[in-house]
Amino acid sequence: MKQIYMTAVPYLLLAFSGCFLIQTAVQAGVVSPEAAAVASIHQENSQADATGTAEVAQPAPGSIFPAVVAKVDGESIFGRNLEILVRRELAPIGNPEWKDLREDYRGQLTLAALNILINSELVYREAIASGMAATDEEVKAEIKKISDSFGSDAEMNAALAEQMMDRESLEEDLYRRLAANKYVENKIVKNIVVTPEEVAKYYAENPNEFQHPDMVRTSHILILSGETSAQNTLAKQRAESLLERVKKGEDFAKLAKEHSMDPSASRGGDIGYNTKEQLTPEFGEAAYSLAVGDAKLIKSQYGYHIVKVTDKKEAGMSTLEEINDQLKAFLVNQKSQAEQAKLINQLREKSNIEILIPAGQPLTP
């Protein structure tokens, strides 16, 4: 079942979530996914311990968590939302039974996901207090992007159900995510400055980071496959038609922005430079067999990709001019992470956070 593509959550909502594997954003079917391990869980002074006096809500039938798992200044954090996050983390490893997981892993997953929910609540409330709520138009536009990536309403509803959601909960989630993103962008990201001197200094002090093997720069247009044979046929026909337009000289970036169902569409389909090993097998074979400027159609588990090679680079060291923009973006993100850490700490320090499940202890159904 295809996953619902969600607007990216601000980094801060994930960065302090504890010893937990967080899936990084990847272009669908293009760049191999990676995971980042977060080192430790910082428990709040107000957190109730395993034998504390906090009232533990009774779980709903079939749930692995109580109905209410925490409170932030009296606002409930619900066990159902905690279970959704945990289940999504388990999906890539085959959705094992909760009872079959190691006890320490269950505890890590639980506290990590709970921290995400708490941080999300804190940032969302700050966004609303600052007048940065998401508008109906913004949410409708995001829902349309998601809906357009499915062959039918039934297919989208099935994908939502697999993620323990429905359209109403999706809409609610988007209101919160978009508001939080807007707040972080306006209060933090827009105020970050990285000077040319800082970029040059980092480049000079870290030369090994800019060595590279043979690399190829590609763009692509993704047309997602459907759930049925008929939908797959339509997807293939649509991709073939777009390839013909590319070969006739139409602007690839414009076509990608208008038709691609991958997040890279906003960049005209560009996914930058990659080694063959960084690309999925089908994509890598195509990219390294094409000449610069050529394009071809390939099929992956996600759908049909029109792959275009825009540049090739032999093994060596990237010059500062070549990687200036990427390095600057990296340093902006680095500063942004630090500022977001400060924000989270400030919000948590001034809030009354109650954990209503045993802190650090594994839960069993």
Secondary structure, 3 states (H helix, E strand, C coil): CCCCCCCCCCCHHHHCCCCCEEECCCCCCCECCCEEECCCCCCCCCCCCCCCCCCCCCECCCCCCECEEEEECCEEEEHHHHHHHHHHHHHHHCCCCHHHCCHHHHHHHHHHHHHHHHHHHHHHHHHHHCCCCCCHHHHHHHHHHHHHCCCCHHHHHHHHHHCCCCHHHHHHHHHHHHHHHHHHHHHCHHHCCCCHHHHHHHHHHCHHHHEECCEEEEEEEEEECCCCHHHHHHHHHHHHHHHHHHHCCCCHHHHHHHHCCCHHHHHCCEEEEECHHHECHHHHHHHHHCCCCCEEEEECCCEEEEEEEEEEECCEECCHHHHHHHHHHHHHHHHHHHHHHHHHHHHHHCCCEEECCCCCCCCCC
